[in-house]
């Protein structure tokens, strides 16, 4: 099963975005967040300085 690790500038904003698509936040602390929807799992790490226009994650 794929388990993408995605950068997040703000966990609260990221969680809100993914909840709109049916994901639920199942774990969150200062260094990691996990969201699930059925068998799908996303993991996010903090990257507060992320510039979406100038990075290889976009």
MODELLER restraints for C-alpha pairs under 7 A, 6 or more apart:
rsr = mdl.restraints
at = mdl.atoms
rsr.add(forms.Gaussian(group=physical.xy_distance, feature=features.Distance(at['CA:3:A'], at['CA:41:A']), mean=5.87, stdev=0.5))
rsr.add(forms.Gaussian(group=physical.xy_distance, feature=features.Distance(at['CA:3:A'], at['CA:42:A']), mean=5.94, stdev=0.5))
rsr.add(forms.Gaussian(group=physical.xy_distance, feature=features.Distance(at['CA:4:A'], at['CA:42:A']), mean=5.54, stdev=0.5))
rsr.add(forms.Gaussian(group=physical.xy_distance, feature=features.Distance(at['CA:4:A'], at['CA:43:A']), mean=6.17, stdev=0.5))
rsr.add(forms.Gaussian(group=physical.xy_distance, feature=features.Distance(at['CA:5:A'], at['CA:42:A']), mean=6.45, stdev=0.5))
rsr.add(forms.Gaussian(group=physical.xy_distance, feature=features.Distance(at['CA:5:A'], at['CA:43:A']), mean=4.74, stdev=0.5))
rsr.add(forms.Gaussian(group=physical.xy_distance, feature=features.Distance(at['CA:5:A'], at['CA:44:A']), mean=5.37, stdev=0.5))
rsr.add(forms.Gaussian(group=physical.xy_distance, feature=features.Distance(at['CA:6:A'], at['CA:43:A']), mean=6.16, stdev=0.5))
rsr.add(forms.Gaussian(group=physical.xy_distance, feature=features.Distance(at['CA:6:A'], at['CA:44:A']), mean=4.61, stdev=0.5))
rsr.add(forms.Gaussian(group=physical.xy_distance, feature=features.Distance(at['CA:6:A'], at['CA:45:A']), mean=6.28, stdev=0.5))
rsr.add(forms.Gaussian(group=physical.xy_distance, feature=features.Distance(at['CA:7:A'], at['CA:44:A']), mean=5.53, stdev=0.5))
rsr.add(forms.Gaussian(group=physical.xy_distance, feature=features.Distance(at['CA:7:A'], at['CA:45:A']), mean=5.14, stdev=0.5))
rsr.add(forms.Gaussian(group=physical.xy_distance, feature=features.Distance(at['CA:7:A'], at['CA:46:A']), mean=5.92, stdev=0.5))
rsr.add(forms.Gaussian(group=physical.xy_distance, feature=features.Distance(at['CA:7:A'], at['CA:47:A']), mean=5.55, stdev=0.5))
rsr.add(forms.Gaussian(group=physical.xy_distance, feature=features.Distance(at['CA:8:A'], at['CA:14:A']), mean=6.40, stdev=0.5))
rsr.add(forms.Gaussian(group=physical.xy_distance, feature=features.Distance(at['CA:8:A'], at['CA:44:A']), mean=6.14, stdev=0.5))
rsr.add(forms.Gaussian(group=physical.xy_distance, feature=features.Distance(at['CA:8:A'], at['CA:45:A']), mean=5.93, stdev=0.5))
rsr.add(forms.Gaussian(group=physical.xy_distance, feature=features.Distance(at['CA:8:A'], at['CA:46:A']), mean=5.03, stdev=0.5))
rsr.add(forms.Gaussian(group=physical.xy_distance, feature=features.Distance(at['CA:8:A'], at['CA:47:A']), mean=5.32, stdev=0.5))
rsr.add(forms.Gaussian(group=physical.xy_distance, feature=features.Distance(at['CA:8:A'], at['CA:48:A']), mean=6.81, stdev=0.5))
rsr.add(forms.Gaussian(group=physical.xy_distance, feature=features.Distance(at['CA:9:A'], at['CA:46:A']), mean=6.03, stdev=0.5))
rsr.add(forms.Gaussian(group=physical.xy_distance, feature=features.Distance(at['CA:9:A'], at['CA:47:A']), mean=5.06, stdev=0.5))
rsr.add(forms.Gaussian(group=physical.xy_distance, feature=features.Distance(at['CA:9:A'], at['CA:48:A']), mean=4.11, stdev=0.5))
rsr.add(forms.Gaussian(group=physical.xy_distance, feature=features.Distance(at['CA:9:A'], at['CA:49:A']), mean=6.75, stdev=0.5))
rsr.add(forms.Gaussian(group=physical.xy_distance, feature=features.Distance(at['CA:9:A'], at['CA:50:A']), mean=6.23, stdev=0.5))
rsr.add(forms.Gaussian(group=physical.xy_distance, feature=features.Distance(at['CA:10:A'], at['CA:48:A']), mean=6.68, stdev=0.5))
rsr.add(forms.Gaussian(group=physical.xy_distance, feature=features.Distance(at['CA:15:A'], at['CA:25:A']), mean=6.59, stdev=0.5))
rsr.add(forms.Gaussian(group=physical.xy_distance, feature=features.Distance(at['CA:22:A'], at['CA:37:A']), mean=6.26, stdev=0.5))
rsr.add(forms.Gaussian(group=physical.xy_distance, feature=features.Distance(at['CA:23:A'], at['CA:35:A']), mean=5.89, stdev=0.5))
rsr.add(forms.Gaussian(group=physical.xy_distance, feature=features.Distance(at['CA:23:A'], at['CA:36:A']), mean=5.18, stdev=0.5))
rsr.add(forms.Gaussian(group=physical.xy_distance, feature=features.Distance(at['CA:23:A'], at['CA:37:A']), mean=4.60, stdev=0.5))
rsr.add(forms.Gaussian(group=physical.xy_distance, feature=features.Distance(at['CA:24:A'], at['CA:35:A']), mean=5.29, stdev=0.5))
rsr.add(forms.Gaussian(group=physical.xy_distance, feature=features.Distance(at['CA:24:A'], at['CA:36:A']), mean=5.36, stdev=0.5))
rsr.add(forms.Gaussian(group=physical.xy_distance, feature=features.Distance(at['CA:24:A'], at['CA:37:A']), mean=6.36, stdev=0.5))
rsr.add(forms.Gaussian(group=physical.xy_distance, feature=features.Distance(at['CA:25:A'], at['CA:34:A']), mean=5.97, stdev=0.5))
rsr.add(forms.Gaussian(group=physical.xy_distance, feature=features.Distance(at['CA:25:A'], at['CA:35:A']), mean=4.37, stdev=0.5))
rsr.add(forms.Gaussian(group=physical.xy_distance, feature=features.Distance(at['CA:25:A'], at['CA:36:A']), mean=6.57, stdev=0.5))
rsr.add(forms.Gaussian(group=physical.xy_distance, feature=features.Distance(at['CA:26:A'], at['CA:34:A']), mean=5.63, stdev=0.5))
rsr.add(forms.Gaussian(group=physical.xy_distance, feature=features.Distance(at['CA:26:A'], at['CA:35:A']), mean=5.56, stdev=0.5))
rsr.add(forms.Gaussian(group=physical.xy_distance, feature=features.Distance(at['CA:26:A'], at['CA:36:A']), mean=6.79, stdev=0.5))
rsr.add(forms.Gaussian(group=physical.xy_distance, feature=features.Distance(at['CA:27:A'], at['CA:33:A']), mean=5.36, stdev=0.5))
rsr.add(forms.Gaussian(group=physical.xy_distance, feature=features.Distance(at['CA:27:A'], at['CA:34:A']), mean=4.96, stdev=0.5))
rsr.add(forms.Gaussian(group=physical.xy_distance, feature=features.Distance(at['CA:28:A'], at['CA:34:A']), mean=6.43, stdev=0.5))
rsr.add(forms.Gaussian(group=physical.xy_distance, feature=features.Distance(at['CA:31:A'], at['CA:45:A']), mean=6.10, stdev=0.5))
rsr.add(forms.Gaussian(group=physical.xy_distance, feature=features.Distance(at['CA:31:A'], at['CA:46:A']), mean=6.18, stdev=0.5))
rsr.add(forms.Gaussian(group=physical.xy_distance, feature=features.Distance(at['CA:32:A'], at['CA:44:A']), mean=5.78, stdev=0.5))
rsr.add(forms.Gaussian(group=physical.xy_distance, feature=features.Distance(at['CA:32:A'], at['CA:45:A']), mean=4.92, stdev=0.5))
rsr.add(forms.Gaussian(group=physical.xy_distance, feature=features.Distance(at['CA:32:A'], at['CA:46:A']), mean=6.89, stdev=0.5))
rsr.add(forms.Gaussian(group=physical.xy_distance, feature=features.Distance(at['CA:33:A'], at['CA:43:A']), mean=5.66, stdev=0.5))
rsr.add(forms.Gaussian(group=physical.xy_distance, feature=features.Distance(at['CA:33:A'], at['CA:44:A']), mean=5.03, stdev=0.5))
rsr.add(forms.Gaussian(group=physical.xy_distance, feature=features.Distance(at['CA:33:A'], at['CA:45:A']), mean=6.55, stdev=0.5))
rsr.add(forms.Gaussian(group=physical.xy_distance, feature=features.Distance(at['CA:34:A'], at['CA:42:A']), mean=5.76, stdev=0.5))
rsr.add(forms.Gaussian(group=physical.xy_distance, feature=features.Distance(at['CA:34:A'], at['CA:43:A']), mean=4.54, stdev=0.5))
rsr.add(forms.Gaussian(group=physical.xy_distance, feature=features.Distance(at['CA:34:A'], at['CA:44:A']), mean=6.38, stdev=0.5))
rsr.add(forms.Gaussian(group=physical.xy_distance, feature=features.Distance(at['CA:35:A'], at['CA:41:A']), mean=5.82, stdev=0.5))
rsr.add(forms.Gaussian(group=physical.xy_distance, feature=features.Distance(at['CA:35:A'], at['CA:42:A']), mean=5.15, stdev=0.5))
rsr.add(forms.Gaussian(group=physical.xy_distance, feature=features.Distance(at['CA:35:A'], at['CA:43:A']), mean=6.40, stdev=0.5))
rsr.add(forms.Gaussian(group=physical.xy_distance, feature=features.Distance(at['CA:36:A'], at['CA:42:A']), mean=6.32, stdev=0.5))
rsr.add(forms.Gaussian(group=physical.xy_distance, feature=features.Distance(at['CA:52:A'], at['CA:58:A']), mean=6.02, stdev=0.5))
